[in-house]
Amino acid sequence: MSSDGGSLRAYRDSLAGVHALDRETERELAKRWIAGDQDAGAKIVEACLPFVVSIALEYRRWGVPLEDIIQQGNLGLLKAAEKIDLKRECRLATYAAYWIRAEIREYVVRAFRVVRLGTTKGERRALRAYRRSKTTDAAALAKISGLPEERIRLLLPLLAGREVSLDASTNDMPAAIDRLPTTAMSPEDEASSHEISAQAGRAVRAAVEELDEREQMIVRARLMTEDPPTLQELGNRLGVSKERVRQLEERARSKLRGELHAFAELVA
């Protein structure tokens, strides 16, 4: 993908007609893909390309070209597609989110320098002088570089600090990037977590549908909005007292607890 903005716009425009697959279609295509049908695999991957863009946008403030981030995310999507497993009953987008983010994170870490030393001629002169002489004399480096001594004193810790390559390996140890601690879930655990969350959402919606019309209104207004109305406001809307609204809300909560308790036992 080219790095100019026009190419990025063209790429995003090309995805305008791409739509997510329903579960049954994706599963059938996955079966064919696993059996060796390359066209089926291409269709599954293509349907997830807009999803990659949505994840890439989370990293747009890192100062790395967005089109490059999208390209890395697409590589993660391809890795996930190669590992697709029908036994997991998990959508590709759910499973692929881990691999997409992993590819993007690694790329932006490599591409982005928190400290960009040597962005001015003076800094570059100071850096060259330090490398040649290893002197930490601020006055000497200031004279060579033309920078104020105050600026040199600020730069000295950076000049003296040894850069560690994330790819370097020493003393038969793995590369540093492979030894960095991580608290991230495995792709399988992350996919399972997303799937359970999706199932919980469906269970909540199904439980609400079991309530009568007035109870549904109260639950949606009081429990499913960021700015819920007061009992009195709902009472005025329904033409009942706020005490009656409270009773209806408690009854609805009790029904929901019963419905969701059954779901909790299923996933425990």
RABELGI-V337163 format. One line per field, one symbol per residue. psi: psi as a letter, one per 20 degrees, with the letter a starting at -180 (. if undefined). A space follows every 10 residues. Layout:
psi->???
This chain:
psi->pqiqhghggg ghhiihjpqq qrgggggghh ghghijohhg hhhgghhigh hgghghhhji jijpphhhgg ghhhghghgg hhjpohhilp qghghhhghg hgggghghgh hppgonqkir gghhghgggg hghjqjohgg hhgghjqqhg gghhhghhhh ppppphiqpq ljqrqhhijp qqjqqqhggg ggggghgghg ghhgghhhhi rrghhggggh hhikqhmqrr hgghghhikr rhhhggghgh gggggggggh hgghhhi.
